[in-house]
Amino acid sequence: MTFFNRYCRAKGSTSRLAALKQVQKQAPWPESYQHFFALLKKENQHTQRLAGALRVQQKAVKRLTTELNEVTTQLDTLKAQLAQLQRKRLEQSLQPLNDEE
C-alpha cells in the first residue's frame, strides 16, 4: 500500500503521524518533499491539539448539563413547595368565611 493510501485511510492522527514518520525514513527526500511532510506533521499535531480541546469542552458541557438538570429539579421542588404554601394560606384566609356560614 502506498503512503497516501495508508495516510488517507488512517482513522486517527496518531496513525497518520506514524505513516508519515515511516515514509520519511524510507528515502532521502528532496527538500520540497521534506517541506510537504513537515506541513502534514504540523497539521496533524494541530488536529490532535484541537481534538484534545474538544474533549475537554465536551466534558465541561456534560458536567454543566448535569448541574443544570440538578438545579432544574431543585427549582421544580421549590415551585411545588411554594404552591403548597400558597394553597395553605388560601385555605387559612377562606377559613373565617367558612366559619361564618
TIFI-441840 format. One record per atom (N, C-alpha, C): atom name; z, x, y; residue in one letter. Coordinates in Angstrom, 3 decimals, always signed. Layout:
! TIFI-441840
atome: CA&zz: Z&xx: X&yy: Y&residu: A $
...
END
This chain:
! TIFI-441840
atome: N&zz: +0.000&xx: +0.847&yy: -1.167&residu: M $
atome: CA&zz: +0.000&xx: +0.000&yy: +0.000&residu: M $
atome: C&zz: +0.000&xx: +0.901&yy: +1.241&residu: M $
atome: N&zz: -0.748&xx: +0.533&yy: +2.214&residu: T $
atome: CA&zz: -0.830&xx: +1.350&yy: +3.421&residu: T $
atome: C&zz: +0.398&xx: +1.140&yy: +4.296&residu: T $
atome: N&zz: +0.572&xx: +2.034&yy: +5.241&residu: F $
atome: CA&zz: +1.712&xx: +1.954&yy: +6.146&residu: F $
atome: C&zz: +1.753&xx: +0.609&yy: +6.855&residu: F $
atome: N&zz: +0.620&xx: +0.168&yy: +7.386&residu: F $
atome: CA&zz: +0.613&xx: -1.070&yy: +8.161&residu: F $
atome: C&zz: +0.947&xx: -2.282&yy: +7.305&residu: F $
atome: N&zz: +0.518&xx: -2.282&yy: +6.053&residu: N $
atome: CA&zz: +0.900&xx: -3.384&yy: +5.168&residu: N $
atome: C&zz: +2.410&xx: -3.393&yy: +4.950&residu: N $
atome: N&zz: +2.986&xx: -2.221&yy: +4.650&residu: R $
atome: CA&zz: +4.436&xx: -2.139&yy: +4.453&residu: R $
atome: C&zz: +5.177&xx: -2.518&yy: +5.734&residu: R $
atome: N&zz: +4.688&xx: -1.987&yy: +6.833&residu: Y $
atome: CA&zz: +5.357&xx: -2.204&yy: +8.118&residu: Y $
atome: C&zz: +5.309&xx: -3.676&yy: +8.513&residu: Y $
atome: N&zz: +4.155&xx: -4.276&yy: +8.423&residu: C $
atome: CA&zz: +3.990&xx: -5.660&yy: +8.872&residu: C $
atome: C&zz: +4.639&xx: -6.670&yy: +7.935&residu: C $
atome: N&zz: +4.748&xx: -6.341&yy: +6.675&residu: R $
atome: CA&zz: +5.351&xx: -7.266&yy: +5.707&residu: R $
atome: C&zz: +6.858&xx: -7.100&yy: +5.576&residu: R $
atome: N&zz: +7.387&xx: -6.080&yy: +6.201&residu: A $
atome: CA&zz: +8.829&xx: -5.847&yy: +6.131&residu: A $
atome: C&zz: +9.565&xx: -7.006&yy: +6.789&residu: A $
atome: N&zz: +10.646&xx: -7.444&yy: +6.158&residu: K $
atome: CA&zz: +11.398&xx: -8.601&yy: +6.656&residu: K $
atome: C&zz: +12.293&xx: -8.248&yy: +7.840&residu: K $
atome: N&zz: +12.778&xx: -7.020&yy: +7.873&residu: G $
atome: CA&zz: +13.695&xx: -6.651&yy: +8.938&residu: G $
atome: C&zz: +13.318&xx: -5.345&yy: +9.602&residu: G $
atome: N&zz: +13.956&xx: -5.106&yy: +10.724&residu: S $
atome: CA&zz: +13.636&xx: -3.894&yy: +11.479&residu: S $
atome: C&zz: +14.102&xx: -2.639&yy: +10.751&residu: S $
atome: N&zz: +15.134&xx: -2.730&yy: +9.939&residu: T $
atome: CA&zz: +15.597&xx: -1.562&yy: +9.178&residu: T $
atome: C&zz: +14.511&xx: -1.115&yy: +8.193&residu: T $
atome: N&zz: +13.876&xx: -2.079&yy: +7.537&residu: S $
atome: CA&zz: +12.786&xx: -1.760&yy: +6.599&residu: S $
atome: C&zz: +11.585&xx: -1.180&yy: +7.343&residu: S $
atome: N&zz: +11.299&xx: -1.728&yy: +8.520&residu: R $
atome: CA&zz: +10.178&xx: -1.204&yy: +9.318&residu: R $
atome: C&zz: +10.457&xx: +0.224&yy: +9.759&residu: R $
atome: N&zz: +11.686&xx: +0.499&yy: +10.169&residu: L $
atome: CA&zz: +12.041&xx: +1.853&yy: +10.584&residu: L $
atome: C&zz: +11.952&xx: +2.826&yy: +9.414&residu: L $
atome: N&zz: +12.331&xx: +2.379&yy: +8.213&residu: A $
atome: CA&zz: +12.229&xx: +3.245&yy: +7.025&residu: A $
atome: C&zz: +10.765&xx: +3.548&yy: +6.717&residu: A $
atome: N&zz: +9.904&xx: +2.536&yy: +6.807&residu: A $
atome: CA&zz: +8.473&xx: +2.753&yy: +6.575&residu: A $
atome: C&zz: +7.901&xx: +3.705&yy: +7.620&residu: A $
atome: N&zz: +8.327&xx: +3.558&yy: +8.836&residu: L $
atome: CA&zz: +7.870&xx: +4.419&yy: +9.927&residu: L $
atome: C&zz: +8.319&xx: +5.870&yy: +9.696&residu: L $
atome: N&zz: +9.552&xx: +6.037&yy: +9.301&residu: K $
atome: CA&zz: +10.069&xx: +7.382&yy: +9.036&residu: K $
atome: C&zz: +9.301&xx: +8.041&yy: +7.888&residu: K $
atome: N&zz: +9.009&xx: +7.248&yy: +6.873&residu: Q $
atome: CA&zz: +8.284&xx: +7.768&yy: +5.710&residu: Q $
atome: C&zz: +6.873&xx: +8.216&yy: +6.095&residu: Q $
atome: N&zz: +6.161&xx: +7.415&yy: +6.876&residu: V $
atome: CA&zz: +4.786&xx: +7.780&yy: +7.234&residu: V $
atome: C&zz: +4.769&xx: +8.986&yy: +8.174&residu: V $
atome: N&zz: +5.793&xx: +9.124&yy: +9.003&residu: Q $
atome: CA&zz: +5.847&xx: +10.267&yy: +9.915&residu: Q $
atome: C&zz: +6.002&xx: +11.581&yy: +9.142&residu: Q $
atome: N&zz: +6.658&xx: +11.530&yy: +8.002&residu: K $
atome: CA&zz: +6.879&xx: +12.736&yy: +7.198&residu: K $
atome: C&zz: +5.660&xx: +13.106&yy: +6.354&residu: K $
atome: N&zz: +4.722&xx: +12.196&yy: +6.207&residu: Q $
atome: CA&zz: +3.600&xx: +12.417&yy: +5.293&residu: Q $
atome: C&zz: +2.582&xx: +13.436&yy: +5.794&residu: Q $
atome: N&zz: +2.477&xx: +13.580&yy: +7.083&residu: A $
atome: CA&zz: +1.444&xx: +14.487&yy: +7.601&residu: A $
atome: C&zz: +1.816&xx: +14.952&yy: +9.000&residu: A $
atome: N&zz: +1.253&xx: +16.063&yy: +9.427&residu: P $
atome: CA&zz: +1.423&xx: +16.473&yy: +10.827&residu: P $
atome: C&zz: +0.452&xx: +15.647&yy: +11.695&residu: P $
atome: N&zz: +0.955&xx: +14.597&yy: +12.283&residu: W $
atome: CA&zz: +0.113&xx: +13.649&yy: +13.019&residu: W $
atome: C&zz: -0.257&xx: +14.194&yy: +14.399&residu: W $
atome: N&zz: -1.434&xx: +13.811&yy: +14.892&residu: P $
atome: CA&zz: -1.812&xx: +14.176&yy: +16.274&residu: P $
atome: C&zz: -0.830&xx: +13.548&yy: +17.276&residu: P $
atome: N&zz: -0.846&xx: +14.073&yy: +18.466&residu: E $
atome: CA&zz: +0.098&xx: +13.635&yy: +19.489&residu: E $
atome: C&zz: -0.001&xx: +12.138&yy: +19.775&residu: E $
atome: N&zz: -1.213&xx: +11.597&yy: +19.799&residu: S $
atome: CA&zz: -1.370&xx: +10.168&yy: +20.082&residu: S $
atome: C&zz: -0.689&xx: +9.316&yy: +19.005&residu: S $
atome: N&zz: -0.761&xx: +9.759&yy: +17.742&residu: Y $
atome: CA&zz: -0.091&xx: +9.037&yy: +16.657&residu: Y $
atome: C&zz: +1.421&xx: +9.155&yy: +16.815&residu: Y $
atome: N&zz: +1.875&xx: +10.357&yy: +17.155&residu: Q $
atome: CA&zz: +3.310&xx: +10.561&yy: +17.333&residu: Q $
atome: C&zz: +3.854&xx: +9.668&yy: +18.443&residu: Q $
atome: N&zz: +3.058&xx: +9.544&yy: +19.499&residu: H $
atome: CA&zz: +3.453&xx: +8.670&yy: +20.606&residu: H $
atome: C&zz: +3.514&xx: +7.209&yy: +20.130&residu: H $
atome: N&zz: +2.514&xx: +6.795&yy: +19.365&residu: F $
atome: CA&zz: +2.483&xx: +5.438&yy: +18.821&residu: F $
atome: C&zz: +3.697&xx: +5.185&yy: +17.928&residu: F $
atome: N&zz: +4.007&xx: +6.123&yy: +17.056&residu: F $
atome: CA&zz: +5.161&xx: +5.977&yy: +16.174&residu: F $
atome: C&zz: +6.466&xx: +5.893&yy: +16.984&residu: F $
atome: N&zz: +6.552&xx: +6.692&yy: +18.034&residu: A $
atome: CA&zz: +7.744&xx: +6.663&yy: +18.884&residu: A $
atome: C&zz: +7.896&xx: +5.298&yy: +19.558&residu: A $
atome: N&zz: +6.781&xx: +4.729&yy: +19.997&residu: L $
atome: CA&zz: +6.827&xx: +3.395&yy: +20.603&residu: L $
atome: C&zz: +7.254&xx: +2.339&yy: +19.586&residu: L $
atome: N&zz: +6.742&xx: +2.434&yy: +18.371&residu: L $
atome: CA&zz: +7.148&xx: +1.495&yy: +17.320&residu: L $
atome: C&zz: +8.647&xx: +1.616&yy: +17.038&residu: L $
atome: N&zz: +9.128&xx: +2.846&yy: +16.971&residu: K $
atome: CA&zz: +10.547&xx: +3.071&yy: +16.704&residu: K $
atome: C&zz: +11.399&xx: +2.473&yy: +17.822&residu: K $
atome: N&zz: +10.993&xx: +2.724&yy: +19.062&residu: K $
atome: CA&zz: +11.734&xx: +2.211&yy: +20.210&residu: K $
atome: C&zz: +11.749&xx: +0.680&yy: +20.204&residu: K $
atome: N&zz: +10.623&xx: +0.085&yy: +19.887&residu: E $
atome: CA&zz: +10.520&xx: -1.382&yy: +19.839&residu: E $
atome: C&zz: +11.449&xx: -1.937&yy: +18.761&residu: E $
atome: N&zz: +11.484&xx: -1.305&yy: +17.603&residu: N $
atome: CA&zz: +12.342&xx: -1.773&yy: +16.516&residu: N $
atome: C&zz: +13.817&xx: -1.611&yy: +16.848&residu: N $
atome: N&zz: +14.168&xx: -0.520&yy: +17.475&residu: Q $
atome: CA&zz: +15.562&xx: -0.316&yy: +17.864&residu: Q $
atome: C&zz: +15.980&xx: -1.364&yy: +18.904&residu: Q $
atome: N&zz: +15.072&xx: -1.675&yy: +19.808&residu: H $
atome: CA&zz: +15.349&xx: -2.712&yy: +20.803&residu: H $
atome: C&zz: +15.532&xx: -4.067&yy: +20.111&residu: H $
atome: N&zz: +14.691&xx: -4.344&yy: +19.137&residu: T $
atome: CA&zz: +14.802&xx: -5.588&yy: +18.374&residu: T $
atome: C&zz: +16.150&xx: -5.665&yy: +17.656&residu: T $
atome: N&zz: +16.582&xx: -4.542&yy: +17.090&residu: Q $
atome: CA&zz: +17.886&xx: -4.511&yy: +16.419&residu: Q $
atome: C&zz: +19.017&xx: -4.809&yy: +17.401&residu: Q $
atome: N&zz: +18.951&xx: -4.223&yy: +18.588&residu: R $
atome: CA&zz: +19.984&xx: -4.486&yy: +19.597&residu: R $
atome: C&zz: +19.986&xx: -5.950&yy: +20.009&residu: R $
atome: N&zz: +18.798&xx: -6.517&yy: +20.198&residu: L $
atome: CA&zz: +18.706&xx: -7.924&yy: +20.578&residu: L $
atome: C&zz: +19.229&xx: -8.834&yy: +19.467&residu: L $
atome: N&zz: +18.931&xx: -8.496&yy: +18.232&residu: A $
atome: CA&zz: +19.421&xx: -9.293&yy: +17.105&residu: A $
atome: C&zz: +20.949&xx: -9.233&yy: +17.043&residu: A $
atome: N&zz: +21.503&xx: -8.061&yy: +17.292&residu: G $
atome: CA&zz: +22.959&xx: -7.932&yy: +17.321&residu: G $
atome: C&zz: +23.571&xx: -8.763&yy: +18.439&residu: G $
atome: N&zz: +22.968&xx: -8.709&yy: +19.604&residu: A $
atome: CA&zz: +23.462&xx: -9.505&yy: +20.731&residu: A $
atome: C&zz: +23.341&xx: -11.000&yy: +20.434&residu: A $
atome: N&zz: +22.274&xx: -11.393&yy: +19.779&residu: L $
atome: CA&zz: +22.084&xx: -12.799&yy: +19.410&residu: L $
atome: C&zz: +23.177&xx: -13.254&yy: +18.447&residu: L $
atome: N&zz: +23.510&xx: -12.412&yy: +17.461&residu: R $
atome: CA&zz: +24.578&xx: -12.775&yy: +16.522&residu: R $
atome: C&zz: +25.907&xx: -12.951&yy: +17.253&residu: R $
atome: N&zz: +26.186&xx: -12.081&yy: +18.205&residu: V $
atome: CA&zz: +27.421&xx: -12.192&yy: +18.984&residu: V $
atome: C&zz: +27.424&xx: -13.506&yy: +19.755&residu: V $
atome: N&zz: +26.308&xx: -13.832&yy: +20.378&residu: Q $
atome: CA&zz: +26.209&xx: -15.079&yy: +21.146&residu: Q $
atome: C&zz: +26.339&xx: -16.300&yy: +20.243&residu: Q $
atome: N&zz: +25.743&xx: -16.250&yy: +19.069&residu: Q $
atome: CA&zz: +25.835&xx: -17.379&yy: +18.136&residu: Q $
atome: C&zz: +27.277&xx: -17.596&yy: +17.686&residu: Q $
atome: N&zz: +28.003&xx: -16.506&yy: +17.444&residu: K $
atome: CA&zz: +29.417&xx: -16.636&yy: +17.077&residu: K $
atome: C&zz: +30.212&xx: -17.250&yy: +18.221&residu: K $
atome: N&zz: +29.915&xx: -16.822&yy: +19.444&residu: A $
atome: CA&zz: +30.612&xx: -17.367&yy: +20.611&residu: A $
atome: C&zz: +30.327&xx: -18.856&yy: +20.764&residu: A $
atome: N&zz: +29.080&xx: -19.244&yy: +20.574&residu: V $
atome: CA&zz: +28.712&xx: -20.662&yy: +20.672&residu: V $
atome: C&zz: +29.437&xx: -21.465&yy: +19.600&residu: V $
atome: N&zz: +29.488&xx: -20.930&yy: +18.392&residu: K $
atome: CA&zz: +30.177&xx: -21.626&yy: +17.297&residu: K $
atome: C&zz: +31.657&xx: -21.799&yy: +17.613&residu: K $
atome: N&zz: +32.278&xx: -20.725&yy: +18.119&residu: R $
atome: CA&zz: +33.695&xx: -20.786&yy: +18.477&residu: R $
atome: C&zz: +33.930&xx: -21.805&yy: +19.586&residu: R $
atome: N&zz: +33.079&xx: -21.774&yy: +20.616&residu: L $
atome: CA&zz: +33.243&xx: -22.705&yy: +21.726&residu: L $
atome: C&zz: +32.987&xx: -24.149&yy: +21.295&residu: L $
atome: N&zz: +32.055&xx: -24.348&yy: +20.385&residu: T $
atome: CA&zz: +31.786&xx: -25.693&yy: +19.869&residu: T $
atome: C&zz: +33.003&xx: -26.214&yy: +19.116&residu: T $
atome: N&zz: +33.626&xx: -25.358&yy: +18.325&residu: T $
atome: CA&zz: +34.837&xx: -25.751&yy: +17.607&residu: T $
atome: C&zz: +35.946&xx: -26.120&yy: +18.585&residu: T $
atome: N&zz: +36.117&xx: -25.296&yy: +19.606&residu: E $
atome: CA&zz: +37.135&xx: -25.579&yy: +20.622&residu: E $
atome: C&zz: +36.840&xx: -26.882&yy: +21.340&residu: E $
atome: N&zz: +35.579&xx: -27.115&yy: +21.671&residu: L $
atome: CA&zz: +35.190&xx: -28.346&yy: +22.357&residu: L $
atome: C&zz: +35.470&xx: -29.560&yy: +21.482&residu: L $
atome: N&zz: +35.185&xx: -29.453&yy: +20.201&residu: N $
atome: CA&zz: +35.466&xx: -30.557&yy: +19.288&residu: N $
atome: C&zz: +36.960&xx: -30.836&yy: +19.210&residu: N $
atome: N&zz: +37.777&xx: -29.786&yy: +19.196&residu: E $
atome: CA&zz: +39.233&xx: -29.966&yy: +19.174&residu: E $
atome: C&zz: +39.723&xx: -30.641&yy: +20.450&residu: E $
atome: N&zz: +39.203&xx: -30.207&yy: +21.583&residu: V $
atome: CA&zz: +39.595&xx: -30.801&yy: +22.853&residu: V $
atome: C&zz: +39.146&xx: -32.261&yy: +22.916&residu: V $
atome: N&zz: +37.969&xx: -32.552&yy: +22.396&residu: T $
atome: CA&zz: +37.477&xx: -33.933&yy: +22.373&residu: T $
atome: C&zz: +38.392&xx: -34.810&yy: +21.523&residu: T $
atome: N&zz: +38.827&xx: -34.290&yy: +20.389&residu: T $
atome: CA&zz: +39.751&xx: -35.032&yy: +19.528&residu: T $
atome: C&zz: +41.070&xx: -35.283&yy: +20.252&residu: T $
atome: N&zz: +41.569&xx: -34.257&yy: +20.940&residu: Q $
atome: CA&zz: +42.814&xx: -34.413&yy: +21.702&residu: Q $
atome: C&zz: +42.643&xx: -35.445&yy: +22.816&residu: Q $
atome: N&zz: +41.499&xx: -35.409&yy: +23.482&residu: L $
atome: CA&zz: +41.228&xx: -36.370&yy: +24.548&residu: L $
atome: C&zz: +41.167&xx: -37.792&yy: +23.998&residu: L $
atome: N&zz: +40.538&xx: -37.970&yy: +22.852&residu: D $
atome: CA&zz: +40.477&xx: -39.293&yy: +22.231&residu: D $
atome: C&zz: +41.880&xx: -39.794&yy: +21.888&residu: D $
atome: N&zz: +42.740&xx: -38.895&yy: +21.409&residu: T $
atome: CA&zz: +44.119&xx: -39.264&yy: +21.097&residu: T $
atome: C&zz: +44.858&xx: -39.682&yy: +22.359&residu: T $
atome: N&zz: +44.670&xx: -38.914&yy: +23.426&residu: L $
atome: CA&zz: +45.324&xx: -39.251&yy: +24.700&residu: L $
atome: C&zz: +44.816&xx: -40.579&yy: +25.253&residu: L $
atome: N&zz: +43.534&xx: -40.852&yy: +25.115&residu: K $
atome: CA&zz: +42.977&xx: -42.131&yy: +25.574&residu: K $
atome: C&zz: +43.602&xx: -43.289&yy: +24.804&residu: K $
atome: N&zz: +43.756&xx: -43.113&yy: +23.496&residu: A $
atome: CA&zz: +44.359&xx: -44.161&yy: +22.674&residu: A $
atome: C&zz: +45.815&xx: -44.380&yy: +23.078&residu: A $
atome: N&zz: +46.542&xx: -43.304&yy: +23.349&residu: Q $
atome: CA&zz: +47.932&xx: -43.429&yy: +23.782&residu: Q $
atome: C&zz: +48.024&xx: -44.121&yy: +25.128&residu: Q $
atome: N&zz: +47.128&xx: -43.768&yy: +26.037&residu: L $
atome: CA&zz: +47.101&xx: -44.401&yy: +27.351&residu: L $
atome: C&zz: +46.799&xx: -45.891&yy: +27.229&residu: L $
atome: N&zz: +45.855&xx: -46.230&yy: +26.399&residu: A $
atome: CA&zz: +45.522&xx: -47.645&yy: +26.194&residu: A $
atome: C&zz: +46.726&xx: -48.392&yy: +25.626&residu: A $
atome: N&zz: +47.460&xx: -47.778&yy: +24.721&residu: Q $
atome: CA&zz: +48.649&xx: -48.395&yy: +24.139&residu: Q $
atome: C&zz: +49.728&xx: -48.596&yy: +25.200&residu: Q $
atome: N&zz: +49.927&xx: -47.590&yy: +26.067&residu: L $
atome: CA&zz: +50.900&xx: -47.716&yy: +27.157&residu: L $
atome: C&zz: +50.510&xx: -48.837&yy: +28.118&residu: L $
atome: N&zz: +49.235&xx: -48.899&yy: +28.447&residu: Q $
atome: CA&zz: +48.773&xx: -49.948&yy: +29.357&residu: Q $
atome: C&zz: +48.956&xx: -51.330&yy: +28.738&residu: Q $
atome: N&zz: +48.711&xx: -51.424&yy: +27.434&residu: R $
atome: CA&zz: +48.894&xx: -52.699&yy: +26.734&residu: R $
atome: C&zz: +50.373&xx: -53.118&yy: +26.768&residu: R $
atome: N&zz: +51.293&xx: -52.144&yy: +26.541&residu: K $
atome: CA&zz: +52.722&xx: -52.439&yy: +26.590&residu: K $
atome: C&zz: +53.147&xx: -52.876&yy: +27.980&residu: K $
atome: N&zz: +52.665&xx: -52.193&yy: +29.004&residu: R $
atome: CA&zz: +53.002&xx: -52.555&yy: +30.388&residu: R $
atome: C&zz: +52.496&xx: -53.955&yy: +30.716&residu: R $
atome: N&zz: +51.291&xx: -54.259&yy: +30.255&residu: L $
atome: CA&zz: +50.737&xx: -55.590&yy: +30.490&residu: L $
atome: C&zz: +51.583&xx: -56.650&yy: +29.789&residu: L $
atome: N&zz: +51.992&xx: -56.369&yy: +28.559&residu: E $
atome: CA&zz: +52.831&xx: -57.309&yy: +27.820&residu: E $
atome: C&zz: +54.173&xx: -57.500&yy: +28.524&residu: E $
atome: N&zz: +54.729&xx: -56.379&yy: +29.058&residu: Q $
atome: CA&zz: +56.009&xx: -56.477&yy: +29.760&residu: Q $
atome: C&zz: +55.868&xx: -57.248&yy: +31.063&residu: Q $
atome: N&zz: +54.746&xx: -57.050&yy: +31.744&residu: S $
atome: CA&zz: +54.562&xx: -57.777&yy: +33.007&residu: S $
atome: C&zz: +54.287&xx: -59.250&yy: +32.764&residu: S $
atome: N&zz: +53.750&xx: -59.601&yy: +31.607&residu: L $
atome: CA&zz: +53.498&xx: -61.008&yy: +31.274&residu: L $
atome: C&zz: +54.731&xx: -61.660&yy: +30.665&residu: L $
atome: N&zz: +55.714&xx: -60.904&yy: +30.245&residu: Q $
atome: CA&zz: +56.918&xx: -61.428&yy: +29.592&residu: Q $
atome: C&zz: +57.640&xx: -62.438&yy: +30.486&residu: Q $
atome: N&zz: +57.878&xx: -62.157&yy: +31.790&residu: P $
atome: CA&zz: +58.554&xx: -63.151&yy: +32.627&residu: P $
atome: C&zz: +57.786&xx: -64.480&yy: +32.686&residu: P $
atome: N&zz: +56.471&xx: -64.414&yy: +32.679&residu: L $
atome: CA&zz: +55.664&xx: -65.643&yy: +32.707&residu: L $
atome: C&zz: +55.858&xx: -66.429&yy: +31.423&residu: L $
atome: N&zz: +55.945&xx: -65.751&yy: +30.318&residu: N $
atome: CA&zz: +56.159&xx: -66.413&yy: +29.029&residu: N $
atome: C&zz: +57.553&xx: -67.015&yy: +28.947&residu: N $
atome: N&zz: +58.549&xx: -66.372&yy: +29.589&residu: D $
atome: CA&zz: +59.905&xx: -66.876&yy: +29.581&residu: D $
atome: C&zz: +60.043&xx: -68.152&yy: +30.402&residu: D $
atome: N&zz: +59.249&xx: -68.319&yy: +31.459&residu: E $
atome: CA&zz: +59.301&xx: -69.477&yy: +32.330&residu: E $
atome: C&zz: +58.750&xx: -70.715&yy: +31.646&residu: E $
atome: N&zz: +57.925&xx: -70.541&yy: +30.656&residu: E $
atome: CA&zz: +57.285&xx: -71.696&yy: +30.020&residu: E $
atome: C&zz: +58.209&xx: -72.432&yy: +29.173&residu: E $
END
